């Protein structure tokens, strides 16, 4: 997830934005309890989407919040979602995902960032152990190792490694559920994972080329400068994944959780598409500058 899965806040109602932030704070508190106080330094807002999807499958009575202070904001109380099964699971699952993502990044990043990641790795490792979801941990490790095999082989395919990352998020979103609930949440994670992997590769194209790192688009296009046609093709494929994700979200039983549903739909309709505006080329850059 890591930087792609966020809403367009200006399009949220005030109560929706408050719930979104309260959910983040709730996950932070849950991580302190279940994966260790220091593990919260690895938390990002991307985790909220997982929590929101899982909230659709818990009783309405589990959704409540309280005004609390925290170390980051000691002078003023903030609205925080009280812990529920969706929040707890997200805290544990995100601890596992962060550890393996961090371990993977250690082999790819430059010296300065590798040093920072090395300092954070013991915290992430402890969080993974405390998460106590060994089956999920094994699945995440397996999929990332298979992605690494494609990177070493410099596979000239986006779909193969992207599908593996999709499987990884699919397993995370659906873990512990059964029947139709498991199928629907798996598809949410699967298509989101494919989107994230491909979008990240497209955004990192120039830097990966300069540093000689594996990037499936570099293998496909031979390292040539991406043309407007290339970018349009990539964006079309990403929007198709958004459409598939939308199809899965339409099957989620939100019921009376209208606020949760509205935030989820904001993320997939607006947040994800805004995140890939870099593929619009010069026009996209001009629009971004004007904003």
C-alpha positions in Angstrom: 0.0 0.0 0.0 2.5 2.6 1.2 1.5 6.0 -0.2 -1.1 5.1 -2.8 -4.3 4.4 -0.9 -5.7 7.6 0.4 -8.8 9.7 -0.1 -9.1 13.1 -1.6 -9.8 14.8 1.7 -11.3 17.9 0.1 -14.1 15.7 -1.2 -14.9 14.1 2.1 -17.7 15.5 4.4 -16.4 16.8 7.7 -17.8 13.8 9.6 -16.2 11.5 7.1 -12.8 13.1 7.4 -13.1 12.9 11.2 -13.9 9.2 11.0 -11.0 8.6 8.7 -8.6 10.3 11.0 -10.2 8.6 14.1 -9.7 5.2 12.4 -6.0 6.0 11.8 -5.6 6.9 15.5 -7.4 3.8 16.5 -5.0 1.6 14.4 -2.1 3.5 16.1 -3.4 2.7 19.5 -4.0 -0.9 18.6 -0.4 -1.3 17.3 0.9 0.0 20.6 -1.1 -2.8 22.3 -0.6 -5.7 19.9 2.7 -5.1 18.0 4.6 -2.8 20.4 4.7 0.9 21.1 7.7 1.6 18.8 6.0 -0.2 15.9 3.8 2.9 15.4 6.7 4.7 13.7 6.0 2.4 10.7 2.3 3.2 10.5 1.0 5.0 7.4 -2.5 6.2 6.4 -2.7 3.4 3.8 -3.6 1.1 6.6 -7.0 2.8 7.0 -8.4 1.3 3.7 -7.8 -2.2 5.0 -9.5 -1.3 8.3 -12.5 0.2 6.5 -13.0 -2.8 4.3 -12.9 -5.1 7.3 -15.3 -2.9 9.2 -18.0 -3.8 6.8 -17.9 -7.3 8.3 -18.3 -6.4 11.9 -21.5 -5.5 13.9 -22.4 -1.8 13.9 -22.3 -1.9 17.7 -18.5 -2.4 17.5 -18.0 1.1 15.9 -17.5 3.7 18.6 -15.0 6.4 19.4 -13.6 8.4 22.4 -11.8 11.6 22.9 -8.2 10.8 24.0 -4.7 12.4 24.3 -1.7 10.7 22.8 2.1 11.3 22.9 2.0 13.0 19.5 -0.8 15.4 20.6 -0.5 15.6 24.4 -2.1 19.1 24.8 -5.4 18.4 23.1 -7.7 15.4 23.0 -8.4 13.8 19.7 -11.3 11.6 18.5 -10.0 8.0 18.2 -11.9 4.9 17.1 -12.2 2.4 19.9 -10.6 -0.9 19.3 -12.7 -3.5 17.4 -11.9 -6.7 15.6 -11.2 -4.9 12.3 -8.9 -2.4 13.9 -7.0 -5.1 15.8 -6.6 -7.2 12.7 -5.4 -4.2 10.7 -2.8 -3.4 13.4 -1.4 -7.0 13.3 -1.5 -7.4 9.5 0.1 -4.1 8.9 2.9 -5.0 11.3 3.6 -8.1 9.2 3.4 -6.3 5.8 5.6 -3.5 7.0 8.3 -5.9 8.1 8.5 -7.8 4.9 8.3 -4.6 2.8 11.1 -3.1 4.8 13.2 -6.2 4.4 12.6 -6.2 0.6 13.5 -2.5 0.4 16.8 -3.1 2.1 18.1 -4.7 -1.1 16.8 -2.0 -3.4 17.4 1.4 -1.8 20.4 3.6 -1.8 22.9 3.6 1.1 21.3 6.5 3.0 17.8 5.0 3.1 19.2 1.5 3.7 20.8 2.8 6.9 17.5 4.2 8.1 15.7 1.0 7.2 18.3 -1.0 9.1 17.7 1.1 12.2 13.9 0.5 11.9 14.1 -3.2 11.0 14.4 -4.5 14.7 11.2 -2.6 15.5 9.4 -4.1 12.5 10.8 -7.6 13.3 9.4 -7.3 16.8 6.1 -6.1 15.5 5.9 -9.1 13.1 6.5 -11.5 16.0 4.0 -9.8 18.3 1.4 -9.8 15.5 1.1 -13.6 16.1 -0.3 -14.4 12.6 2.2 -16.9 11.4 0.1 -18.3 8.6 -0.4 -14.8 7.1 3.3 -14.0 7.7 4.3 -17.1 5.7 2.0 -16.2 2.8 3.4 -12.6 2.7 7.0 -13.9 2.7 6.2 -16.5 0.0 4.7 -13.9 -2.4 7.5 -11.4 -1.9 10.1 -14.1 -2.5 8.4 -15.0 -5.8 8.4 -11.3 -6.8 12.1 -11.2 -6.0 12.6 -14.1 -8.4 11.0 -12.1 -11.2 13.2 -9.2 -10.3 16.4 -11.3 -10.5 15.2 -12.8 -13.8 14.4 -9.3 -15.0 11.0 -10.5 -16.2 9.7 -8.4 -19.1 6.1 -8.6 -17.8 4.2 -6.3 -15.5 1.3 -8.7 -15.0 3.3 -11.5 -13.4 4.9 -9.7 -10.5 1.9 -7.4 -10.1 -0.4 -10.4 -9.8 1.8 -11.8 -7.1 1.5 -8.6 -5.1 -2.2 -8.7 -5.8 -2.3 -12.2 -4.3 -0.4 -10.9 -1.3 -2.9 -8.1 -0.6 -5.8 -10.4 -1.4 -4.7 -12.8 1.3 -4.3 -9.9 3.8 -7.7 -8.5 3.0 -9.5 -11.8 3.2 -7.5 -13.6 6.0 -9.8 -15.2 8.6 -13.0 -14.7 6.6 -14.9 -17.4 4.8 -17.4 -18.0 2.0 -18.5 -15.0 -0.1 -17.0 -12.6 2.4 -13.5 -14.1 1.7 -14.0 -14.1 -2.1 -15.1 -10.4 -2.1 -12.4 -9.1 0.1 -9.8 -11.2 -1.7 -10.7 -9.5 -5.0 -10.5 -6.1 -3.3 -7.0 -6.8 -2.2 -6.0 -8.5 -5.4 -6.9 -5.7 -7.8 -5.6 -3.0 -5.4 -2.3 -4.9 -5.2 -2.0 -5.1 -8.9 -2.7 -1.4 -9.2 -0.1 -0.5 -6.5 2.6 -2.6 -8.0 2.1 -1.3 -11.6 1.6 2.3 -10.5 4.7 2.2 -8.4 6.8 0.8 -11.2 5.5 3.5 -13.6 6.3 6.3 -11.2 9.8 4.9 -10.5 10.6 4.4 -14.1 13.2 7.1 -14.5 14.9 6.6 -11.1 15.1 2.8 -11.6 16.6 3.3 -15.1 19.2 5.7 -13.7 20.1 3.3 -10.8 20.0 0.2 -12.9 17.2 -1.4 -10.8 14.7 -3.9 -12.1 11.5 -2.4 -13.4 9.1 -4.4 -15.6 8.3 -1.3 -17.7 12.0 -0.8 -18.4 12.2 -4.4 -19.6 9.1 -3.9 -21.8 10.1 -0.6 -23.3 13.9 -1.2 -23.5 14.7 1.7 -21.2 13.5 4.3 -23.7 11.9 7.5 -22.6 8.2 6.8 -22.0 6.1 8.3 -24.7 2.6 9.8 -24.3 1.2 6.7 -25.9 3.1 4.5 -23.4 1.8 6.5 -20.5 -1.7 6.4 -21.8 -1.5 2.6 -22.2 -0.2 2.2 -18.6 -2.9 4.5 -17.2 -5.6 2.6 -19.1 -4.4 -0.6 -17.5 -4.4 1.0 -14.1 -7.9 2.4 -14.5 -9.1 -1.1 -15.5 -7.8 -2.4 -12.2 -9.7 0.4 -10.5 -12.8 -0.7 -12.3 -12.3 -4.3 -11.2 -11.7 -3.1 -7.6 -15.0 -1.1 -7.9 -16.8 -4.3 -8.9 -15.6 -6.0 -5.8 -16.4 -3.1 -3.5 -19.9 -3.1 -4.9 -20.4 -6.5 -3.3 -19.2 -5.4 0.2 -22.2 -5.5 2.6 -21.8 -2.0 4.1 -25.4 -1.9 5.3 -25.9 1.2 7.5 -22.1 2.0 7.6 -22.6 4.9 5.1 -19.6 6.9 6.3 -17.3 3.9 5.9 -18.7 3.2 2.4 -18.3 6.8 1.3 -14.7 6.9 2.4 -13.9 3.7 0.6 -15.5 4.9 -2.6 -13.7 8.3 -2.3 -10.4 6.3 -2.2 -11.1 4.1 -5.2 -12.9 6.7 -7.4 -10.8 9.8 -6.6 -7.8 9.0 -4.5 -6.3 6.3 -6.7 -7.0 8.1 -9.9 -5.5 11.3 -8.5 -2.4 9.4 -7.5 -1.6 8.5 -11.1 -1.9 11.9 -12.5 1.8 11.8 -13.2 1.0 9.7 -16.2 -0.9 12.6 -17.8 2.5 14.0 -18.9 3.1 17.7 -19.1 -0.6 18.6 -18.9 -0.8 16.7 -15.7 2.2 18.5 -14.3 0.7 21.9 -15.3 -2.6 21.0 -13.5 -0.7 20.0 -10.4 1.2 23.2 -10.4 -2.0 25.3 -10.8 -3.6 23.5 -7.8 
